[in-house]
Amino acid sequence: MHYPLIMAARAEIRAKDSMLQAAQGAFDPVIEGSYKNRLSGFYDGNSLETMYKKRFPAFGASVFGGYSRSNGSFPT
């Protein structure tokens, strides 16, 4: 008899938690990047990496994509 009320209360709590996470920026997109440069030594060169990440509230899903570019001599 009380089970539907308990389930409704749990669903409401989960909805409020999701709204709180969204308000705190948990689902904002993130852009990361790095640049590495070897100026001296036997192997010279540089590399550039960028990544875009976006989290979604449904099912813990996320989307990401990245780009990488390098040049110079690199060790195997």
PDB file of N, CA, C, O and CB in Angstrom:
ATOM      1  N   MET A   1       0.820  -1.191   0.000  1.00  0.00           N
ATOM      2  CA  MET A   1       0.000   0.000   0.000  1.00  0.00           C
ATOM      3  C   MET A   1       0.869   1.263   0.000  1.00  0.00           C
ATOM      4  O   MET A   1       0.510   2.255  -0.634  1.00  0.00           O
ATOM      5  CB  MET A   1      -0.935  -0.006   1.206  1.00  0.00           C
ATOM      6  N   HIS A   2       1.983   1.239   0.688  1.00  0.00           N
ATOM      7  CA  HIS A   2       2.844   2.412   0.739  1.00  0.00           C
ATOM      8  C   HIS A   2       3.925   2.388  -0.336  1.00  0.00           C
ATOM      9  O   HIS A   2       4.601   3.392  -0.556  1.00  0.00           O
ATOM     10  CB  HIS A   2       3.482   2.520   2.100  1.00  0.00           C
ATOM     11  N   TYR A   3       4.092   1.255  -1.002  1.00  0.00           N
ATOM     12  CA  TYR A   3       5.163   1.114  -1.988  1.00  0.00           C
ATOM     13  C   TYR A   3       5.091   2.152  -3.110  1.00  0.00           C
ATOM     14  O   TYR A   3       6.130   2.723  -3.443  1.00  0.00           O
ATOM     15  CB  TYR A   3       5.121  -0.270  -2.583  1.00  0.00           C
ATOM     16  N   PRO A   4       3.929   2.432  -3.717  1.00  0.00           N
ATOM     17  CA  PRO A   4       3.881   3.465  -4.767  1.00  0.00           C
ATOM     18  C   PRO A   4       4.295   4.839  -4.243  1.00  0.00           C
ATOM     19  O   PRO A   4       4.931   5.606  -4.966  1.00  0.00           O
ATOM     20  CB  PRO A   4       2.475   3.546  -5.359  1.00  0.00           C
ATOM     21  N   LEU A   5       3.946   5.155  -3.010  1.00  0.00           N
ATOM     22  CA  LEU A   5       4.342   6.449  -2.443  1.00  0.00           C
ATOM     23  C   LEU A   5       5.848   6.511  -2.235  1.00  0.00           C
ATOM     24  O   LEU A   5       6.463   7.555  -2.455  1.00  0.00           O
ATOM     25  CB  LEU A   5       3.617   6.700  -1.112  1.00  0.00           C
ATOM     26  N   ILE A   6       6.443   5.408  -1.817  1.00  0.00           N
ATOM     27  CA  ILE A   6       7.897   5.366  -1.618  1.00  0.00           C
ATOM     28  C   ILE A   6       8.613   5.534  -2.953  1.00  0.00           C
ATOM     29  O   ILE A   6       9.579   6.291  -3.052  1.00  0.00           O
ATOM     30  CB  ILE A   6       8.323   4.037  -0.944  1.00  0.00           C
ATOM     31  N   MET A   7       8.142   4.831  -3.977  1.00  0.00           N
ATOM     32  CA  MET A   7       8.755   4.942  -5.302  1.00  0.00           C
ATOM     33  C   MET A   7       8.610   6.356  -5.867  1.00  0.00           C
ATOM     34  O   MET A   7       9.533   6.861  -6.506  1.00  0.00           O
ATOM     35  CB  MET A   7       8.127   3.927  -6.263  1.00  0.00           C
ATOM     36  N   ALA A   8       7.486   6.988  -5.645  1.00  0.00           N
ATOM     37  CA  ALA A   8       7.281   8.363  -6.110  1.00  0.00           C
ATOM     38  C   ALA A   8       8.231   9.317  -5.384  1.00  0.00           C
ATOM     39  O   ALA A   8       8.779  10.233  -5.996  1.00  0.00           O
ATOM     40  CB  ALA A   8       5.810   8.800  -5.892  1.00  0.00           C
ATOM     41  N   ALA A   9       8.422   9.106  -4.098  1.00  0.00           N
ATOM     42  CA  ALA A   9       9.342   9.949  -3.335  1.00  0.00           C
ATOM     43  C   ALA A   9      10.776   9.765  -3.821  1.00  0.00           C
ATOM     44  O   ALA A   9      11.519  10.741  -3.934  1.00  0.00           O
ATOM     45  CB  ALA A   9       9.247   9.629  -1.836  1.00  0.00           C
ATOM     46  N   ARG A  10      11.175   8.520  -4.111  1.00  0.00           N
ATOM     47  CA  ARG A  10      12.526   8.264  -4.633  1.00  0.00           C
ATOM     48  C   ARG A  10      12.730   8.926  -5.992  1.00  0.00           C
ATOM     49  O   ARG A  10      13.789   9.495  -6.255  1.00  0.00           O
ATOM     50  CB  ARG A  10      12.779   6.753  -4.746  1.00  0.00           C
ATOM     51  N   ALA A  11      11.724   8.852  -6.850  1.00  0.00           N
ATOM     52  CA  ALA A  11      11.818   9.484  -8.166  1.00  0.00           C
ATOM     53  C   ALA A  11      11.949  10.997  -8.039  1.00  0.00           C
ATOM     54  O   ALA A  11      12.694  11.627  -8.790  1.00  0.00           O
ATOM     55  CB  ALA A  11      10.594   9.134  -9.016  1.00  0.00           C
ATOM     56  N   GLU A  12      11.234  11.568  -7.100  1.00  0.00           N
ATOM     57  CA  GLU A  12      11.326  13.017  -6.882  1.00  0.00           C
ATOM     58  C   GLU A  12      12.708  13.399  -6.369  1.00  0.00           C
ATOM     59  O   GLU A  12      13.254  14.425  -6.774  1.00  0.00           O
ATOM     60  CB  GLU A  12      10.246  13.485  -5.890  1.00  0.00           C
ATOM     61  N   ILE A  13      13.275  12.595  -5.491  1.00  0.00           N
ATOM     62  CA  ILE A  13      14.618  12.872  -4.968  1.00  0.00           C
ATOM     63  C   ILE A  13      15.645  12.793  -6.094  1.00  0.00           C
ATOM     64  O   ILE A  13      16.531  13.643  -6.179  1.00  0.00           O
ATOM     65  CB  ILE A  13      14.984  11.878  -3.836  1.00  0.00           C
ATOM     66  N   ARG A  14      15.538  11.779  -6.963  1.00  0.00           N
ATOM     67  CA  ARG A  14      16.464  11.653  -8.093  1.00  0.00           C
ATOM     68  C   ARG A  14      16.334  12.845  -9.040  1.00  0.00           C
ATOM     69  O   ARG A  14      17.337  13.337  -9.557  1.00  0.00           O
ATOM     70  CB  ARG A  14      16.206  10.340  -8.857  1.00  0.00           C
ATOM     71  N   ALA A  15      15.119  13.305  -9.266  1.00  0.00           N
ATOM     72  CA  ALA A  15      14.916  14.461 -10.141  1.00  0.00           C
ATOM     73  C   ALA A  15      15.542  15.710  -9.538  1.00  0.00           C
ATOM     74  O   ALA A  15      16.154  16.501 -10.256  1.00  0.00           O
ATOM     75  CB  ALA A  15      13.419  14.690 -10.394  1.00  0.00           C
ATOM     76  N   LYS A  16      15.399  15.895  -8.248  1.00  0.00           N
ATOM     77  CA  LYS A  16      15.990  17.066  -7.578  1.00  0.00           C
ATOM     78  C   LYS A  16      17.521  16.984  -7.614  1.00  0.00           C
ATOM     79  O   LYS A  16      18.194  17.997  -7.807  1.00  0.00           O
ATOM     80  CB  LYS A  16      15.490  17.166  -6.107  1.00  0.00           C
ATOM     81  N   ASP A  17      18.073  15.766  -7.425  1.00  0.00           N
ATOM     82  CA  ASP A  17      19.525  15.605  -7.501  1.00  0.00           C
ATOM     83  C   ASP A  17      20.050  15.941  -8.890  1.00  0.00           C
ATOM     84  O   ASP A  17      21.104  16.564  -9.016  1.00  0.00           O
ATOM     85  CB  ASP A  17      19.921  14.180  -7.127  1.00  0.00           C
ATOM     86  N   SER A  18      19.334  15.539  -9.932  1.00  0.00           N
ATOM     87  CA  SER A  18      19.739  15.849 -11.301  1.00  0.00           C
ATOM     88  C   SER A  18      19.691  17.348 -11.564  1.00  0.00           C
ATOM     89  O   SER A  18      20.573  17.895 -12.227  1.00  0.00           O
ATOM     90  CB  SER A  18      18.846  15.113 -12.299  1.00  0.00           C
ATOM     91  N   MET A  19      18.670  18.006 -11.050  1.00  0.00           N
ATOM     92  CA  MET A  19      18.571  19.459 -11.213  1.00  0.00           C
ATOM     93  C   MET A  19      19.705  20.161 -10.485  1.00  0.00           C
ATOM     94  O   MET A  19      20.228  21.161 -10.977  1.00  0.00           O
ATOM     95  CB  MET A  19      17.217  19.971 -10.699  1.00  0.00           C
ATOM     96  N   LEU A  20      20.093  19.656  -9.327  1.00  0.00           N
ATOM     97  CA  LEU A  20      21.204  20.235  -8.568  1.00  0.00           C
ATOM     98  C   LEU A  20      22.517  20.060  -9.324  1.00  0.00           C
ATOM     99  O   LEU A  20      23.313  20.996  -9.398  1.00  0.00           O
ATOM    100  CB  LEU A  20      21.302  19.587  -7.172  1.00  0.00           C
ATOM    101  N   GLN A  21      22.755  18.883  -9.884  1.00  0.00           N
ATOM    102  CA  GLN A  21      23.974  18.650 -10.662  1.00  0.00           C
ATOM    103  C   GLN A  21      24.036  19.578 -11.874  1.00  0.00           C
ATOM    104  O   GLN A  21      25.090  20.136 -12.180  1.00  0.00           O
ATOM    105  CB  GLN A  21      24.048  17.183 -11.116  1.00  0.00           C
ATOM    106  N   ALA A  22      22.930  19.739 -12.547  1.00  0.00           N
ATOM    107  CA  ALA A  22      22.905  20.616 -13.712  1.00  0.00           C
ATOM    108  C   ALA A  22      23.162  22.062 -13.307  1.00  0.00           C
ATOM    109  O   ALA A  22      23.853  22.786 -14.023  1.00  0.00           O
ATOM    110  CB  ALA A  22      21.563  20.500 -14.440  1.00  0.00           C
ATOM    111  N   ALA A  23      22.623  22.491 -12.181  1.00  0.00           N
ATOM    112  CA  ALA A  23      22.833  23.863 -11.704  1.00  0.00           C
ATOM    113  C   ALA A  23      24.288  24.096 -11.314  1.00  0.00           C
ATOM    114  O   ALA A  23      24.794  25.210 -11.443  1.00  0.00           O
ATOM    115  CB  ALA A  23      21.918  24.159 -10.510  1.00  0.00           C
ATOM    116  N   GLN A  24      24.958  23.059 -10.842  1.00  0.00           N
ATOM    117  CA  GLN A  24      26.366  23.178 -10.452  1.00  0.00           C
ATOM    118  C   GLN A  24      27.312  23.044 -11.640  1.00  0.00           C
ATOM    119  O   GLN A  24      28.526  23.152 -11.471  1.00  0.00           O
ATOM    120  CB  GLN A  24      26.707  22.128  -9.412  1.00  0.00           C
ATOM    121  N   GLY A  25      26.784  22.812 -12.827  1.00  0.00           N
ATOM    122  CA  GLY A  25      27.607  22.742 -14.026  1.00  0.00           C
ATOM    123  C   GLY A  25      28.165  21.372 -14.312  1.00  0.00           C
ATOM    124  O   GLY A  25      29.157  21.267 -15.033  1.00  0.00           O
ATOM    125  N   ALA A  26      27.582  20.321 -13.786  1.00  0.00           N
ATOM    126  CA  ALA A  26      28.106  18.974 -14.000  1.00  0.00           C
ATOM    127  C   ALA A  26      28.009  18.542 -15.455  1.00  0.00           C
ATOM    128  O   ALA A  26      28.742  17.645 -15.871  1.00  0.00           O
ATOM    129  CB  ALA A  26      27.368  17.987 -13.128  1.00  0.00           C
ATOM    130  N   PHE A  27      27.133  19.149 -16.239  1.00  0.00           N
ATOM    131  CA  PHE A  27      26.938  18.724 -17.622  1.00  0.00           C
ATOM    132  C   PHE A  27      27.411  19.783 -18.613  1.00  0.00           C
ATOM    133  O   PHE A  27      27.018  19.754 -19.779  1.00  0.00           O
ATOM    134  CB  PHE A  27      25.472  18.405 -17.868  1.00  0.00           C
ATOM    135  N   ASP A  28      28.245  20.713 -18.169  1.00  0.00           N
ATOM    136  CA  ASP A  28      28.818  21.699 -19.065  1.00  0.00           C
ATOM    137  C   ASP A  28      29.882  21.036 -19.940  1.00  0.00           C
ATOM    138  O   ASP A  28      30.539  20.090 -19.505  1.00  0.00           O
ATOM    139  CB  ASP A  28      29.417  22.882 -18.269  1.00  0.00           C
ATOM    140  N   PRO A  29      30.055  21.524 -21.161  1.00  0.00           N
ATOM    141  CA  PRO A  29      31.105  20.949 -22.003  1.00  0.00           C
ATOM    142  C   PRO A  29      32.492  21.302 -21.472  1.00  0.00           C
ATOM    143  O   PRO A  29      32.692  22.360 -20.875  1.00  0.00           O
ATOM    144  CB  PRO A  29      30.956  21.438 -23.448  1.00  0.00           C
ATOM    145  N   VAL A  30      33.440  20.405 -21.696  1.00  0.00           N
ATOM    146  CA  VAL A  30      34.820  20.591 -21.244  1.00  0.00           C
ATOM    147  C   VAL A  30      35.731  20.511 -22.457  1.00  0.00           C
ATOM    148  O   VAL A  30      35.621  19.586 -23.262  1.00  0.00           O
ATOM    149  CB  VAL A  30      35.222  19.524 -20.168  1.00  0.00           C
ATOM    150  N   ILE A  31      36.628  21.474 -22.589  1.00  0.00           N
ATOM    151  CA  ILE A  31      37.628  21.459 -23.652  1.00  0.00           C
ATOM    152  C   ILE A  31      38.998  21.373 -22.985  1.00  0.00           C
ATOM    153  O   ILE A  31      39.356  22.215 -22.161  1.00  0.00           O
ATOM    154  CB  ILE A  31      37.515  22.735 -24.578  1.00  0.00           C
ATOM    155  N   GLU A  32      39.756  20.345 -23.353  1.00  0.00           N
ATOM    156  CA  GLU A  32      41.088  20.150 -22.801  1.00  0.00           C
ATOM    157  C   GLU A  32      42.096  20.221 -23.934  1.00  0.00           C
ATOM    158  O   GLU A  32      41.782  19.901 -25.080  1.00  0.00           O
ATOM    159  CB  GLU A  32      41.193  18.796 -22.045  1.00  0.00           C
ATOM    160  N   GLY A  33      43.295  20.637 -23.609  1.00  0.00           N
ATOM    161  CA  GLY A  33      44.333  20.691 -24.621  1.00  0.00           C
ATOM    162  C   GLY A  33      45.711  20.573 -23.999  1.00  0.00           C
ATOM    163  O   GLY A  33      45.911  20.894 -22.827  1.00  0.00           O
ATOM    164  N   SER A  34      46.651  20.111 -24.799  1.00  0.00           N
ATOM    165  CA  SER A  34      48.035  20.054 -24.346  1.00  0.00           C
ATOM    166  C   SER A  34      48.956  20.260 -25.546  1.00  0.00           C
ATOM    167  O   SER A  34      48.632  19.895 -26.676  1.00  0.00           O
ATOM    168  CB  SER A  34      48.337  18.700 -23.637  1.00  0.00           C
ATOM    169  N   TYR A  35      50.105  20.853 -25.265  1.00  0.00           N
ATOM    170  CA  TYR A  35      51.125  21.089 -26.279  1.00  0.00           C
ATOM    171  C   TYR A  35      52.451  20.669 -25.686  1.00  0.00           C
ATOM    172  O   TYR A  35      52.815  21.112 -24.596  1.00  0.00           O
ATOM    173  CB  TYR A  35      51.154  22.587 -26.743  1.00  0.00           C
ATOM    174  N   LYS A  36      53.172  19.824 -26.387  1.00  0.00           N
ATOM    175  CA  LYS A  36      54.474  19.343 -25.921  1.00  0.00           C
ATOM    176  C   LYS A  36      55.514  19.649 -26.990  1.00  0.00           C
ATOM    177  O   LYS A  36      55.283  19.461 -28.185  1.00  0.00           O
ATOM    178  CB  LYS A  36      54.435  17.811 -25.602  1.00  0.00           C
ATOM    179  N   ASN A  37      56.665  20.125 -26.525  1.00  0.00           N
ATOM    180  CA  ASN A  37      57.718  20.507 -27.446  1.00  0.00           C
ATOM    181  C   ASN A  37      59.049  19.996 -26.915  1.00  0.00           C
ATOM    182  O   ASN A  37      59.389  20.223 -25.754  1.00  0.00           O
ATOM    183  CB  ASN A  37      57.754  22.041 -27.646  1.00  0.00           C
ATOM    184  N   ARG A  38      59.805  19.302 -27.769  1.00  0.00           N
ATOM    185  CA  ARG A  38      61.158  18.865 -27.426  1.00  0.00           C
ATOM    186  C   ARG A  38      62.116  19.696 -28.265  1.00  0.00           C
ATOM    187  O   ARG A  38      62.251  19.473 -29.468  1.00  0.00           O
ATOM    188  CB  ARG A  38      61.361  17.315 -27.678  1.00  0.00           C
ATOM    189  N   LEU A  39      62.777  20.649 -27.635  1.00  0.00           N
ATOM    190  CA  LEU A  39      63.636  21.569 -28.361  1.00  0.00           C
ATOM    191  C   LEU A  39      65.035  21.033 -28.583  1.00  0.00           C
ATOM    192  O   LEU A  39      65.689  21.401 -29.559  1.00  0.00           O
ATOM    193  CB  LEU A  39      63.714  22.864 -27.635  1.00  0.00           C
ATOM    194  N   SER A  40      65.502  20.179 -27.706  1.00  0.00           N
ATOM    195  CA  SER A  40      66.864  19.690 -27.845  1.00  0.00           C
ATOM    196  C   SER A  40      66.897  18.185 -27.692  1.00  0.00           C
ATOM    197  O   SER A  40      65.909  17.562 -27.304  1.00  0.00           O
ATOM    198  CB  SER A  40      67.786  20.351 -26.821  1.00  0.00           C
ATOM    199  N   GLY A  41      68.038  17.614 -28.001  1.00  0.00           N
ATOM    200  CA  GLY A  41      68.185  16.172 -27.904  1.00  0.00           C
ATOM    201  C   GLY A  41      68.192  15.535 -29.276  1.00  0.00           C
ATOM    202  O   GLY A  41      68.060  16.216 -30.292  1.00  0.00           O
ATOM    203  N   PHE A  42      68.346  14.231 -29.297  1.00  0.00           N
ATOM    204  CA  PHE A  42      68.407  13.513 -30.567  1.00  0.00           C
ATOM    205  C   PHE A  42      67.062  13.543 -31.296  1.00  0.00           C
ATOM    206  O   PHE A  42      67.027  13.668 -32.520  1.00  0.00           O
ATOM    207  CB  PHE A  42      68.842  12.068 -30.332  1.00  0.00           C
ATOM    208  N   TYR A  43      65.965  13.432 -30.560  1.00  0.00           N
ATOM    209  CA  TYR A  43      64.630  13.459 -31.153  1.00  0.00           C
ATOM    210  C   TYR A  43      63.997  14.816 -30.869  1.00  0.00           C
ATOM    211  O   TYR A  43      63.659  15.112 -29.723  1.00  0.00           O
ATOM    212  CB  TYR A  43      63.741  12.302 -30.597  1.00  0.00           C
ATOM    213  N   ASP A  44      63.834  15.635 -31.888  1.00  0.00           N
ATOM    214  CA  ASP A  44      63.153  16.916 -31.711  1.00  0.00           C
ATOM    215  C   ASP A  44      61.763  16.814 -32.317  1.00  0.00           C
ATOM    216  O   ASP A  44      61.501  15.927 -33.130  1.00  0.00           O
ATOM    217  CB  ASP A  44      63.960  18.082 -32.359  1.00  0.00           C
ATOM    218  N   GLY A  45      60.889  17.701 -31.935  1.00  0.00           N
ATOM    219  CA  GLY A  45      59.540  17.710 -32.476  1.00  0.00           C
ATOM    220  C   GLY A  45      58.557  18.281 -31.485  1.00  0.00           C
ATOM    221  O   GLY A  45      58.918  18.653 -30.369  1.00  0.00           O
ATOM    222  N   ASN A  46      57.297  18.346 -31.909  1.00  0.00           N
ATOM    223  CA  ASN A  46      56.251  18.841 -31.022  1.00  0.00           C
ATOM    224  C   ASN A  46      54.950  18.117 -31.330  1.00  0.00           C
ATOM    225  O   ASN A  46      54.784  17.518 -32.392  1.00  0.00           O
ATOM    226  CB  ASN A  46      56.074  20.374 -31.167  1.00  0.00           C
ATOM    227  N   SER A  47      54.039  18.188 -30.379  1.00  0.00           N
ATOM    228  CA  SER A  47      52.725  17.563 -30.566  1.00  0.00           C
ATOM    229  C   SER A  47      51.658  18.424 -29.914  1.00  0.00           C
ATOM    230  O   SER A  47      51.901  19.073 -28.897  1.00  0.00           O
ATOM    231  CB  SER A  47      52.699  16.127 -29.975  1.00  0.00           C
ATOM    232  N   LEU A  48      50.486  18.422 -30.506  1.00  0.00           N
ATOM    233  CA  LEU A  48      49.344  19.193 -30.032  1.00  0.00           C
ATOM    234  C   LEU A  48      48.153  18.245 -29.933  1.00  0.00           C
ATOM    235  O   LEU A  48      47.865  17.505 -30.873  1.00  0.00           O
ATOM    236  CB  LEU A  48      49.033  20.406 -30.983  1.00  0.00           C
ATOM    237  N   GLU A  49      47.468  18.268 -28.806  1.00  0.00           N
ATOM    238  CA  GLU A  49      46.285  17.423 -28.616  1.00  0.00           C
ATOM    239  C   GLU A  49      45.166  18.258 -28.015  1.00  0.00           C
ATOM    240  O   GLU A  49      45.395  19.023 -27.078  1.00  0.00           O
ATOM    241  CB  GLU A  49      46.606  16.201 -27.704  1.00  0.00           C
ATOM    242  N   THR A  50      43.962  18.120 -28.545  1.00  0.00           N
ATOM    243  CA  THR A  50      42.780  18.772 -27.985  1.00  0.00           C
ATOM    244  C   THR A  50      41.664  17.738 -27.859  1.00  0.00           C
ATOM    245  O   THR A  50      41.606  16.776 -28.625  1.00  0.00           O
ATOM    246  CB  THR A  50      42.326  19.980 -28.871  1.00  0.00           C
ATOM    247  N   MET A  51      40.784  17.948 -26.888  1.00  0.00           N
ATOM    248  CA  MET A  51      39.657  17.030 -26.688  1.00  0.00           C
ATOM    249  C   MET A  51      38.449  17.818 -26.189  1.00  0.00           C
ATOM    250  O   MET A  51      38.569  18.722 -25.362  1.00  0.00           O
ATOM    251  CB  MET A  51      40.029  15.895 -25.681  1.00  0.00           C
ATOM    252  N   TYR A  52      37.296  17.451 -26.709  1.00  0.00           N
ATOM    253  CA  TYR A  52      36.017  18.044 -26.310  1.00  0.00           C
ATOM    254  C   TYR A  52      35.191  16.931 -25.668  1.00  0.00           C
ATOM    255  O   TYR A  52      35.033  15.857 -26.248  1.00  0.00           O
ATOM    256  CB  TYR A  52      35.257  18.696 -27.544  1.00  0.00           C
ATOM    257  N   LYS A  53      34.660  17.190 -24.461  1.00  0.00           N
ATOM    258  CA  LYS A  53      33.837  16.213 -23.752  1.00  0.00           C
ATOM    259  C   LYS A  53      32.529  16.864 -23.333  1.00  0.00           C
ATOM    260  O   LYS A  53      32.507  18.017 -22.904  1.00  0.00           O
ATOM    261  CB  LYS A  53      34.584  15.646 -22.519  1.00  0.00           C
ATOM    262  N   LYS A  54      31.449  16.123 -23.460  1.00  0.00           N
ATOM    263  CA  LYS A  54      30.123  16.599 -23.040  1.00  0.00           C
ATOM    264  C   LYS A  54      29.408  15.454 -22.345  1.00  0.00           C
ATOM    265  O   LYS A  54      29.194  14.402 -22.947  1.00  0.00           O
ATOM    266  CB  LYS A  54      29.283  17.125 -24.260  1.00  0.00           C
ATOM    267  N   ARG A  55      29.039  15.644 -21.092  1.00  0.00           N
ATOM    268  CA  ARG A  55      28.280  14.642 -20.342  1.00  0.00           C
ATOM    269  C   ARG A  55      26.794  14.947 -20.444  1.00  0.00           C
ATOM    270  O   ARG A  55      26.392  16.103 -20.574  1.00  0.00           O
ATOM    271  CB  ARG A  55      28.727  14.602 -18.859  1.00  0.00           C
ATOM    272  N   PHE A  56      25.983  13.895 -20.382  1.00  0.00           N
ATOM    273  CA  PHE A  56      24.537  14.019 -20.427  1.00  0.00           C
ATOM    274  C   PHE A  56      23.940  13.380 -19.178  1.00  0.00           C
ATOM    275  O   PHE A  56      24.483  12.397 -18.676  1.00  0.00           O
ATOM    276  CB  PHE A  56      23.966  13.369 -21.709  1.00  0.00           C
ATOM    277  N   PRO A  57      22.842  13.913 -18.672  1.00  0.00           N
ATOM    278  CA  PRO A  57      22.256  13.348 -17.453  1.00  0.00           C
ATOM    279  C   PRO A  57      21.615  11.982 -17.646  1.00  0.00           C
ATOM    280  O   PRO A  57      21.498  11.221 -16.686  1.00  0.00           O
ATOM    281  CB  PRO A  57      21.237  14.286 -16.912  1.00  0.00           C
ATOM    282  N   ALA A  58      21.202  11.657 -18.849  1.00  0.00           N
ATOM    283  CA  ALA A  58      20.500  10.392 -19.073  1.00  0.00           C
ATOM    284  C   ALA A  58      21.484   9.223 -19.156  1.00  0.00           C
ATOM    285  O   ALA A  58      22.385   9.233 -19.995  1.00  0.00           O
ATOM    286  CB  ALA A  58      19.661  10.468 -20.359  1.00  0.00           C
ATOM    287  N   PHE A  59      21.324   8.250 -18.320  1.00  0.00           N
ATOM    288  CA  PHE A  59      22.062   6.997 -18.345  1.00  0.00           C
ATOM    289  C   PHE A  59      23.573   7.160 -18.184  1.00  0.00           C
ATOM    290  O   PHE A  59      24.320   6.242 -18.523  1.00  0.00           O
ATOM    291  CB  PHE A  59      21.780   6.289 -19.620  1.00  0.00           C
ATOM    292  N   GLY A  60      24.036   8.279 -17.685  1.00  0.00           N
ATOM    293  CA  GLY A  60      25.471   8.501 -17.519  1.00  0.00           C
ATOM    294  C   GLY A  60      26.214   8.580 -18.846  1.00  0.00           C
ATOM    295  O   GLY A  60      27.403   8.268 -18.908  1.00  0.00           O
ATOM    296  N   ALA A  61      25.534   8.988 -19.895  1.00  0.00           N
ATOM    297  CA  ALA A  61      26.127   9.014 -21.229  1.00  0.00           C
ATOM    298  C   ALA A  61      27.044  10.216 -21.397  1.00  0.00           C
ATOM    299  O   ALA A  61      26.867  11.245 -20.747  1.00  0.00           O
ATOM    300  CB  ALA A  61      25.037   9.034 -22.297  1.00  0.00           C
ATOM    301  N   SER A  62      28.022  10.070 -22.276  1.00  0.00           N
ATOM    302  CA  SER A  62      28.907  11.171 -22.613  1.00  0.00           C
ATOM    303  C   SER A  62      29.347  11.043 -24.062  1.00  0.00           C
ATOM    304  O   SER A  62      29.339   9.955 -24.637  1.00  0.00           O
ATOM    305  CB  SER A  62      30.127  11.205 -21.673  1.00  0.00           C
ATOM    306  N   VAL A  63      29.732  12.181 -24.642  1.00  0.00           N
ATOM    307  CA  VAL A  63      30.218  12.241 -26.015  1.00  0.00           C
ATOM    308  C   VAL A  63      31.572  12.931 -25.970  1.00  0.00           C
ATOM    309  O   VAL A  63      31.755  13.895 -25.227  1.00  0.00           O
ATOM    310  CB  VAL A  63      29.209  12.998 -26.967  1.00  0.00           C
ATOM    311  N   PHE A  64      32.514  12.446 -26.756  1.00  0.00           N
ATOM    312  CA  PHE A  64      33.811  13.085 -26.790  1.00  0.00           C
ATOM    313  C   PHE A  64      34.401  12.992 -28.184  1.00  0.00           C
ATOM    314  O   PHE A  64      34.050  12.111 -28.969  1.00  0.00           O
ATOM    315  CB  PHE A  64      34.750  12.455 -25.765  1.00  0.00           C
ATOM    316  N   GLY A  65      35.288  13.903 -28.471  1.00  0.00           N
ATOM    317  CA  GLY A  65      35.998  13.907 -29.740  1.00  0.00           C
ATOM    318  C   GLY A  65      37.321  14.619 -29.540  1.00  0.00           C
ATOM    319  O   GLY A  65      37.434  15.487 -28.675  1.00  0.00           O
ATOM    320  N   GLY A  66      38.305  14.269 -30.318  1.00  0.00           N
ATOM    321  CA  GLY A  66      39.608  14.878 -30.141  1.00  0.00           C
ATOM    322  C   GLY A  66      40.353  15.024 -31.454  1.00  0.00           C
ATOM    323  O   GLY A  66      39.957  14.483 -32.486  1.00  0.00           O
ATOM    324  N   TYR A  67      41.439  15.768 -31.385  1.00  0.00           N
ATOM    325  CA  TYR A  67      42.297  16.010 -32.531  1.00  0.00           C
ATOM    326  C   TYR A  67      43.724  15.993 -32.042  1.00  0.00           C
ATOM    327  O   TYR A  67      44.025  16.509 -30.966  1.00  0.00           O
ATOM    328  CB  TYR A  67      41.955  17.355 -33.238  1.00  0.00           C
ATOM    329  N   SER A  68      44.612  15.398 -32.832  1.00  0.00           N
ATOM    330  CA  SER A  68      46.017  15.310 -32.468  1.00  0.00           C
ATOM    331  C   SER A  68      46.858  15.591 -33.695  1.00  0.00           C
ATOM    332  O   SER A  68      46.555  15.122 -34.792  1.00  0.00           O
ATOM    333  CB  SER A  68      46.358  13.925 -31.872  1.00  0.00           C
ATOM    334  N   ARG A  69      47.922  16.365 -33.502  1.00  0.00           N
ATOM    335  CA  ARG A  69      48.822  16.670 -34.615  1.00  0.00           C
ATOM    336  C   ARG A  69      50.250  16.701 -34.083  1.00  0.00           C
ATOM    337  O   ARG A  69      50.498  17.185 -32.978  1.00  0.00           O
ATOM    338  CB  ARG A  69      48.447  18.032 -35.297  1.00  0.00           C
ATOM    339  N   SER A  70      51.175  16.188 -34.866  1.00  0.00           N
ATOM    340  CA  SER A  70      52.572  16.173 -34.431  1.00  0.00           C
ATOM    341  C   SER A  70      53.490  16.317 -35.639  1.00  0.00           C
ATOM    342  O   SER A  70      53.086  16.072 -36.776  1.00  0.00           O
ATOM    343  CB  SER A  70      52.895  14.871 -33.657  1.00  0.00           C
ATOM    344  N   ASN A  71      54.715  16.713 -35.378  1.00  0.00           N
ATOM    345  CA  ASN A  71      55.732  16.765 -36.424  1.00  0.00           C
ATOM    346  C   ASN A  71      57.108  16.616 -35.792  1.00  0.00           C
ATOM    347  O   ASN A  71      57.251  16.687 -34.572  1.00  0.00           O
ATOM    348  CB  ASN A  71      55.638  18.088 -37.230  1.00  0.00           C
ATOM    349  N   GLY A  72      58.108  16.411 -36.621  1.00  0.00           N
ATOM    350  CA  GLY A  72      59.465  16.231 -36.123  1.00  0.00           C
ATOM    351  C   GLY A  72      59.824  14.766 -36.044  1.00  0.00           C
ATOM    352  O   GLY A  72      59.089  13.905 -36.528  1.00  0.00           O
ATOM    353  N   SER A  73      60.966  14.489 -35.428  1.00  0.00           N
ATOM    354  CA  SER A  73      61.442  13.121 -35.255  1.00  0.00           C
ATOM    355  C   SER A  73      60.977  12.597 -33.913  1.00  0.00           C
ATOM    356  O   SER A  73      61.177  13.245 -32.885  1.00  0.00           O
ATOM    357  CB  SER A  73      62.981  13.045 -35.366  1.00  0.00           C
ATOM    358  N   PHE A  74      60.358  11.430 -33.916  1.00  0.00           N
ATOM    359  CA  PHE A  74      59.852  10.838 -32.683  1.00  0.00           C
ATOM    360  C   PHE A  74      60.493   9.468 -32.490  1.00  0.00           C
ATOM    361  O   PHE A  74      60.703   8.738 -33.458  1.00  0.00           O
ATOM    362  CB  PHE A  74      58.300  10.725 -32.712  1.00  0.00           C
ATOM    363  N   PRO A  75      60.799   9.122 -31.257  1.00  0.00           N
ATOM    364  CA  PRO A  75      61.342   7.783 -31.018  1.00  0.00           C
ATOM    365  C   PRO A  75      60.262   6.732 -31.249  1.00  0.00           C
ATOM    366  O   PRO A  75      59.078   7.019 -31.073  1.00  0.00           O
ATOM    367  CB  PRO A  75      61.907   7.667 -29.582  1.00  0.00           C
ATOM    368  N   THR A  76      60.647   5.528 -31.639  1.00  0.00           N
ATOM    369  CA  THR A  76      59.686   4.458 -31.871  1.00  0.00           C
ATOM    370  C   THR A  76      59.259   3.823 -30.578  1.00  0.00           C
ATOM    371  O   THR A  76      58.447   2.897 -30.584  1.00  0.00           O
ATOM    372  CB  THR A  76      60.263   3.412 -32.791  1.00  0.00           C
TER     373      THR A  76
END
